[in-house]
Amino acid sequence: MRISRLEQQTVVDLAADGYGVLRPANAPAVLVPFTIEGEVVDVQITRSKRQLWYGEAESWHQVSPHRIEPACRDFGRCGGCRWQMMTYPHQLHHKRRFVEQALRHIGRLSVEVPPVIPSPQIWHYRNKAEYAFGQTPSGEIALGFHPRGEFAQVLPINECQIVPRLFEEIRQGVLQAAQRLNLPPYNPKTHQGLLRSLLVRGTEKEAIALLSLSEDRPDLVEALFAPIQHLLKGYGYFHNPKKNDSLHDLTPYPIAGELSLEYQIAGRRYRIGPKDFFQVNLSQAENLLQWIRQQLPSKVQVLYDLYGGVGLFGIGLADRAETVYLIEKLPEAVRSAAQNFQLNAHHYPRTSWHTIEGVVENLLPTYAKEAEGGIAIIDPPREGLHPKLRKSLLRSSFSQIVYVSCHPATQARDLAELNAAYEVVAVQPFDLFPHTTGIENVVILRRR
């Protein structure tokens, strides 16, 4: 049976990726973006599989009381925010549900999930943005974001509402210079063109920016940043001749000023480079760190900061430990972490610290010999813990594990296995990503 349109369908739930869920009587479940549970909509089917269909809402017969006017003029077209049309308290309600569902259904855990700690700042909170160059249908140069799932296209944006306003001044200045110089944007299908992306990091007070070019043209970088150099602490570029846009394996070349930033979190100073990972919401990162401090004993012999990055947790908690081991695979991050430990050493004069470069699952068995009674803080990427690391943790003798995750589903999967040796004693979600479906969840585990 072929159906192209469904009328007066009720949104019965929201899925973890933010889609509204319809369950029509004569078709499979349908996922519809930008809808809220309880709304009654007419839907145009855009894609169909045997067990799941996707659609777009064309009209509303009943609107949720939680629906509001989005702040962004590009909402619904941009691939970023999912929920600007929803009140902030209702966003938090669903994010809590997502954590509960993941822990119950995937982790097979029966634990209480408290309300999500809201972000102190829900607009202009992101300290990092990566804009893509592209071309409009009329042939003009664009500098904006990819629509969701459309990495060959670039959406010209008006003004992103979740980055600092300073970022938008920088983006507009670079775009105008590129248009004036008539430089060709890179085409990911033909692999022709020069301008690939613009990375901006910082706050409302200061920022750094780097261009990614398919050719090694520092002269053009200088020309593109010249009109806005007064807005920047430093600027530079990446030479990217590859077919993919990833920056992690590229070298940042400075042109002017410093390509580093310094953030202060809970009284500690963190210097980061252009490629270093850091929490994108600084005020909420401080709440996250302070909450973890409250859960830990006042003194511990050994603290392990696994997937440690530039040292947010290891440095923020080093005064509680006699020894800190930070393990991180990215060389640039390890160098930044060593500098940051030294920068803050006066806060923990009796603590010894070690920054170790390498893959966590390979190195932990070697460095966990002192783990008896120690504490491990784990903040892995979205894919969660490597199976080898889960086995190492089960064999280890940590008294506590603090598991920080931006993906409750993979976290719950890992907890289901760790449950054989550790029990969950506390859970706390934090909203670091307002208006998106993302949620940061912290779980405290205690050795059985």
C-alpha positions as CSV (number, residue, x, y, z in Angstrom):
1,M,0.0,0.0,0.0
2,R,1.5,3.4,-1.0
3,I,0.6,6.4,1.2
4,S,2.0,9.8,0.5
5,R,0.0,11.8,3.1
6,L,-1.6,11.2,6.5
7,E,-4.2,13.6,7.9
8,Q,-5.1,14.5,11.5
9,Q,-2.5,12.3,13.2
10,T,-1.6,12.7,16.9
11,V,2.0,13.0,18.0
12,V,2.1,10.3,20.7
13,D,5.7,10.7,21.9
14,L,9.2,12.1,21.2
15,A,12.0,9.9,20.1
16,A,15.5,10.3,21.5
17,D,16.7,12.1,18.4
18,G,13.9,14.7,18.8
19,Y,11.5,13.5,16.2
20,G,7.8,13.4,17.0
21,V,6.3,9.9,16.8
22,L,3.1,9.1,15.0
23,R,1.4,5.6,15.2
24,P,-1.2,5.6,12.4
25,A,-3.6,2.7,12.2
26,N,-2.9,1.9,8.5
27,A,0.9,2.4,8.3
28,P,4.2,1.9,10.3
29,A,5.3,4.4,12.9
30,V,6.2,7.8,11.4
31,L,8.9,10.1,12.6
32,V,8.2,13.9,12.1
33,P,10.6,16.6,13.1
34,F,9.7,19.9,14.9
35,T,6.5,18.4,16.4
36,I,5.6,18.0,20.1
37,E,3.6,15.2,21.8
38,G,-0.1,15.9,21.8
39,E,-0.1,17.9,18.6
40,V,-2.5,16.9,15.8
41,V,-0.9,17.3,12.4
42,D,-1.2,16.5,8.7
43,V,2.0,14.9,7.4
44,Q,3.6,14.5,4.0
45,I,5.5,11.2,3.9
46,T,9.1,11.9,2.6
47,R,10.8,8.6,3.0
48,S,9.5,5.1,3.8
49,K,11.0,1.9,5.0
50,R,9.2,-1.3,5.8
51,Q,9.0,-0.7,9.6
52,L,9.5,3.0,9.8
53,W,8.5,6.1,7.8
54,Y,9.6,9.7,7.9
55,G,7.5,12.7,7.2
56,E,7.1,16.5,7.4
57,A,4.3,18.3,9.2
58,E,2.3,20.4,6.7
59,S,-0.4,21.8,9.0
60,W,-1.5,21.7,12.6
61,H,-5.0,21.0,13.8
62,Q,-4.0,21.1,17.5
63,V,-0.9,22.8,18.9
64,S,1.0,21.9,22.1
65,P,0.9,24.4,25.0
66,H,4.7,23.9,25.1
67,R,5.1,25.3,21.6
68,I,6.8,28.8,21.3
69,E,8.1,31.0,18.6
70,P,11.7,30.0,17.7
71,A,14.3,32.7,18.3
72,C,16.3,31.8,15.1
73,R,15.1,32.8,11.6
74,D,16.8,29.7,10.2
75,F,15.2,27.2,12.6
76,G,13.8,24.2,10.8
77,R,16.2,24.6,7.9
78,C,19.6,24.5,9.8
79,G,21.0,21.1,10.8
80,G,21.6,22.3,14.4
81,C,18.9,23.0,16.9
82,R,15.9,20.6,17.1
83,W,13.8,22.2,19.8
84,Q,13.7,26.0,19.6
85,M,10.0,25.6,19.1
86,M,9.6,24.1,22.6
87,T,9.7,25.8,26.0
88,Y,13.0,25.3,27.8
89,P,11.4,23.5,30.9
90,H,9.7,21.0,28.5
91,Q,13.1,20.4,26.7
92,L,14.5,19.4,30.1
93,H,11.5,17.2,30.8
94,H,12.2,15.1,27.7
95,K,16.0,15.0,28.2
96,R,15.4,13.5,31.7
97,R,13.1,10.9,30.1
98,F,15.7,10.0,27.5
99,V,18.2,9.3,30.3
100,E,15.6,7.3,32.2
101,Q,14.7,5.2,29.2
102,A,18.3,4.5,28.2
103,L,19.2,3.4,31.8
104,R,16.1,1.2,32.1
105,H,15.8,-0.4,28.7
106,I,19.5,-0.6,27.6
107,G,21.3,-0.6,30.9
108,R,18.7,-2.8,32.7
109,L,19.0,-0.5,35.7
110,S,16.3,0.6,38.1
111,V,17.7,3.9,39.4
112,E,16.1,7.3,40.1
113,V,17.0,10.1,37.6
114,P,16.7,13.5,39.2
115,P,15.6,16.6,37.2
116,V,18.1,17.9,34.7
117,I,20.3,20.7,36.0
118,P,19.5,23.5,33.5
119,S,22.0,25.6,31.7
120,P,22.6,29.0,33.3
121,Q,22.7,30.4,29.8
122,I,20.4,29.0,27.1
123,W,21.4,31.4,24.2
124,H,24.8,32.3,22.8
125,Y,26.4,29.6,25.0
126,R,28.6,27.6,22.6
127,N,32.3,28.5,22.6
128,K,33.0,26.7,19.3
129,A,31.5,26.8,15.8
130,E,32.6,25.3,12.5
131,Y,31.1,27.0,9.5
132,A,31.2,25.5,6.0
133,F,31.7,27.3,2.7
134,G,29.3,26.6,-0.1
135,Q,27.4,28.1,-3.0
136,T,23.8,29.3,-3.1
137,P,21.5,28.1,-6.0
138,S,22.1,31.5,-7.6
139,G,25.9,31.0,-7.5
140,E,26.8,33.2,-4.6
141,I,29.4,32.2,-1.9
142,A,27.7,31.0,1.3
143,L,29.2,30.5,4.8
144,G,26.9,28.7,7.1
145,F,25.9,25.2,8.2
146,H,25.0,22.0,6.5
147,P,21.3,21.1,6.6
148,R,20.9,17.9,8.6
149,G,22.1,14.9,6.6
150,E,23.1,17.1,3.6
151,F,26.8,17.5,3.8
152,A,27.1,18.5,0.1
153,Q,24.9,21.6,0.7
154,V,25.5,24.7,2.8
155,L,22.7,26.8,4.2
156,P,23.3,30.6,4.2
157,I,22.3,31.6,7.7
158,N,21.1,34.9,9.1
159,E,22.5,34.8,12.7
160,C,23.0,31.7,14.8
161,Q,21.4,32.2,18.3
162,I,23.5,29.6,20.2
163,V,27.0,31.0,19.5
164,P,28.4,34.3,20.8
165,R,27.4,37.4,18.8
166,L,31.2,38.0,18.2
167,F,31.3,34.8,16.2
168,E,28.6,36.2,13.8
169,E,30.7,39.4,13.3
170,I,33.7,37.2,12.4
171,R,31.6,35.0,10.1
172,Q,30.1,37.9,8.3
173,G,33.4,39.7,7.9
174,V,35.1,36.6,6.4
175,L,32.1,36.0,4.1
176,Q,32.1,39.5,2.8
177,A,35.9,39.4,2.1
178,A,35.5,36.0,0.3
179,Q,32.7,37.5,-1.9
180,R,34.7,40.6,-2.6
181,L,37.7,38.5,-3.7
182,N,35.4,36.1,-5.5
183,L,37.2,33.0,-4.1
184,P,35.7,29.6,-5.1
185,P,34.1,27.5,-2.3
186,Y,35.1,23.8,-2.1
187,N,32.7,21.4,-3.7
188,P,32.7,18.0,-1.8
189,K,31.3,16.2,-4.9
190,T,33.8,17.4,-7.5
191,H,36.6,18.1,-5.0
192,Q,37.2,21.4,-6.7
193,G,37.5,24.9,-5.1
194,L,39.5,26.6,-2.4
195,L,37.5,27.6,0.7
196,R,36.4,24.7,2.9
197,S,35.5,25.9,6.4
198,L,35.9,28.5,9.1
199,L,36.6,27.4,12.7
200,V,35.8,30.0,15.5
201,R,36.5,29.3,19.2
202,G,36.2,31.6,22.2
203,T,33.6,33.7,24.1
204,E,31.9,37.1,23.7
205,K,35.1,38.7,24.9
206,E,37.8,37.1,22.7
207,A,38.1,34.6,19.9
208,I,40.5,32.8,17.6
209,A,39.6,31.8,14.0
210,L,41.1,29.4,11.5
211,L,40.3,28.8,7.8
212,S,40.5,25.5,6.2
213,L,41.8,25.7,2.6
214,S,42.3,23.0,-0.1
215,E,45.5,24.9,-1.1
216,D,48.4,26.2,1.0
217,R,47.6,30.0,0.5
218,P,48.6,32.0,3.6
219,D,48.4,35.2,1.5
220,L,44.7,34.6,1.0
221,V,44.2,33.9,4.7
222,E,45.7,37.2,5.5
223,A,43.4,38.9,3.0
224,L,40.3,37.2,4.3
225,F,41.0,38.1,8.0
226,A,42.4,41.6,7.4
227,P,39.1,43.5,7.7
228,I,38.2,41.8,11.0
229,Q,41.7,41.3,12.6
230,H,40.7,43.7,15.4
231,L,38.0,41.2,16.5
232,L,40.5,38.3,17.0
233,K,43.1,37.3,19.5
234,G,44.7,35.4,16.7
235,Y,44.0,33.7,13.4
236,G,45.5,31.1,11.1
237,Y,44.6,28.3,8.8
238,F,44.7,24.6,8.0
239,H,45.9,23.3,4.7
240,N,43.5,20.4,3.9
241,P,44.1,18.6,0.5
242,K,42.1,15.6,1.7
243,K,38.6,14.6,0.5
244,N,37.2,14.8,4.0
245,D,36.8,17.9,6.2
246,S,38.2,16.5,9.5
247,L,40.7,18.8,11.1
248,H,42.1,16.5,13.8
249,D,44.9,15.2,11.6
250,L,45.9,18.6,10.2
251,T,48.4,21.2,11.5
252,P,47.2,24.7,12.4
253,Y,49.4,27.4,10.9
254,P,49.4,30.7,12.7
255,I,49.3,34.0,10.7
256,A,48.9,36.6,13.5
257,G,48.4,36.7,17.2
258,E,48.0,33.6,19.4
259,L,46.1,30.4,18.4
260,S,45.2,29.6,22.0
261,L,42.6,30.6,24.5
262,E,42.3,30.5,28.2
263,Y,39.1,29.6,30.1
264,Q,38.5,29.7,33.8
265,I,36.4,26.9,35.4
266,A,35.9,26.8,39.1
267,G,39.0,28.8,39.9
268,R,41.3,26.8,37.6
269,R,42.8,28.1,34.4
270,Y,42.8,26.0,31.2
271,R,44.7,26.9,28.1
272,I,43.5,25.2,24.9
273,G,44.7,25.1,21.3
274,P,42.7,25.2,18.1
275,K,42.0,21.4,18.0
276,D,41.7,20.6,21.7
277,F,38.4,19.2,22.9
278,F,36.7,21.3,25.7
279,Q,33.2,21.4,26.9
280,V,31.2,23.8,24.7
281,N,29.2,25.4,27.5
282,L,31.6,26.9,30.1
283,S,29.1,28.0,32.8
284,Q,27.5,24.5,32.8
285,A,30.9,22.8,32.7
286,E,31.6,24.5,36.0
287,N,28.4,23.2,37.5
288,L,29.3,19.7,36.3
289,L,32.8,19.8,37.8
290,Q,31.4,21.2,41.1
291,W,28.8,18.5,41.4
292,I,31.4,15.8,40.8
293,R,33.5,17.3,43.6
294,Q,30.6,17.0,46.0
295,Q,30.3,13.3,45.3
296,L,34.0,12.4,45.9
297,P,35.8,11.8,49.2
298,S,37.9,14.7,50.5
299,K,41.0,12.7,49.9
300,V,41.9,9.9,47.6
301,Q,45.3,8.2,47.0
302,V,45.1,8.0,43.2
303,L,42.8,9.8,40.6
304,Y,42.7,8.6,37.0
305,D,41.4,11.0,34.4
306,L,40.7,8.7,31.4
307,Y,40.1,10.3,28.0
308,G,41.4,13.3,29.9
309,G,41.7,15.9,27.1
310,V,43.3,19.1,28.3
311,G,42.6,18.1,32.0
312,L,39.2,19.6,32.9
313,F,38.5,16.9,35.5
314,G,42.0,15.9,36.5
315,I,43.1,19.5,37.2
316,G,39.7,20.5,38.7
317,L,40.0,17.6,41.2
318,A,43.7,17.3,41.7
319,D,43.7,18.9,45.1
320,R,41.7,15.8,46.3
321,A,44.4,13.3,45.2
322,E,47.9,12.4,46.1
323,T,48.6,11.3,42.5
324,V,46.8,12.1,39.2
325,Y,47.2,10.1,36.0
326,L,45.7,11.7,32.9
327,I,45.6,9.4,29.8
328,E,44.7,10.9,26.4
329,K,45.5,9.7,22.9
330,L,45.7,13.1,21.1
331,P,49.3,14.5,21.4
332,E,48.2,18.1,21.2
333,A,45.8,17.6,24.1
334,V,48.4,15.9,26.2
335,R,50.8,18.8,25.7
336,S,48.0,21.2,26.7
337,A,47.1,19.1,29.7
338,A,50.8,19.1,30.9
339,Q,50.9,22.9,30.6
340,N,47.6,23.2,32.4
341,F,48.7,21.0,35.3
342,Q,51.7,23.2,35.7
343,L,49.7,26.4,35.3
344,N,47.5,25.4,38.3
345,A,50.1,23.5,40.4
346,H,49.9,26.1,43.2
347,H,46.4,24.8,43.9
348,Y,47.7,21.3,44.7
349,P,51.4,21.6,45.8
350,R,51.5,18.1,47.3
351,T,49.9,16.3,44.4
352,S,52.0,14.5,41.8
353,W,50.6,14.4,38.3
354,H,51.4,12.5,35.2
355,T,50.1,13.2,31.6
356,I,50.3,10.1,29.4
357,E,49.8,9.9,25.7
358,G,48.2,6.8,24.3
359,V,45.0,4.8,23.8
360,V,43.2,4.4,27.2
361,E,42.2,0.7,26.7
362,N,45.8,-0.2,25.9
363,L,47.4,1.8,28.7
364,L,45.1,1.4,31.7
365,P,46.2,-2.1,32.7
366,T,49.7,-0.8,33.0
367,Y,48.9,2.3,35.0
368,A,46.1,0.9,37.1
369,K,48.5,-1.0,39.4
370,E,47.9,1.7,42.0
371,A,44.2,1.7,41.5
372,E,43.4,0.0,44.9
373,G,41.0,2.5,46.5
374,G,41.5,5.0,43.7
375,I,38.9,6.8,41.6
376,A,38.5,6.8,37.8
377,I,36.8,9.7,35.9
378,I,35.8,8.6,32.4
379,D,34.6,11.0,29.7
380,P,34.7,9.0,26.5
381,P,33.5,10.1,23.0
382,R,29.9,9.3,21.9
383,E,30.7,5.7,21.0
384,G,31.3,5.0,24.7
385,L,33.9,2.6,26.2
386,H,35.9,0.2,24.1
387,P,35.1,-3.4,25.0
388,K,38.7,-3.9,26.1
389,L,38.4,-1.0,28.5
390,R,35.1,-2.3,30.0
391,K,36.9,-5.6,30.8
392,S,39.8,-3.7,32.3
393,L,37.5,-1.8,34.6
394,L,35.7,-4.9,35.7
395,R,39.1,-6.4,36.7
396,S,40.3,-3.2,38.3
397,S,40.0,-2.3,42.0
398,F,38.8,1.3,41.8
399,S,36.6,2.2,44.7
400,Q,34.6,4.6,42.5
401,I,34.1,5.4,38.8
402,V,32.7,8.7,37.6
403,Y,31.3,8.1,34.1
404,V,30.5,11.3,32.2
405,S,28.7,10.8,28.9
406,C,27.1,12.9,26.1
407,H,25.3,9.8,24.8
408,P,23.1,8.1,27.4
409,A,22.5,5.1,25.1
410,T,26.1,4.0,24.8
411,Q,26.6,4.9,28.5
412,A,23.7,2.6,29.5
413,R,25.2,-0.2,27.3
414,D,28.5,0.1,29.2
415,L,26.8,0.3,32.6
416,A,24.9,-2.9,31.9
417,E,28.3,-4.7,31.7
418,L,30.0,-2.8,34.5
419,N,27.1,-3.7,36.8
420,A,28.7,-7.0,37.5
421,A,31.3,-5.3,39.6
422,Y,30.0,-1.8,40.3
423,E,26.7,-0.5,41.5
424,V,25.2,2.9,40.5
425,V,24.9,5.1,43.5
426,A,24.1,8.5,41.8
427,V,22.9,9.8,38.5
428,Q,22.7,13.5,37.4
429,P,21.9,14.8,33.9
430,F,23.2,18.3,32.9
431,D,21.9,20.3,30.0
432,L,25.0,21.5,28.2
433,F,23.2,21.8,24.8
434,P,20.0,23.9,25.1
435,H,17.6,23.7,22.1
436,T,19.2,20.5,20.9
437,T,18.4,16.9,21.9
438,G,21.9,16.4,23.5
439,I,22.3,15.8,27.2
440,E,25.3,15.2,29.4
441,N,24.8,12.5,32.0
442,V,27.0,11.7,35.0
443,V,26.8,8.4,36.8
444,I,28.7,7.6,40.0
445,L,29.6,3.9,40.4
446,R,30.8,2.2,43.6
447,R,32.7,-1.1,43.7
448,R,30.5,-3.9,45.0
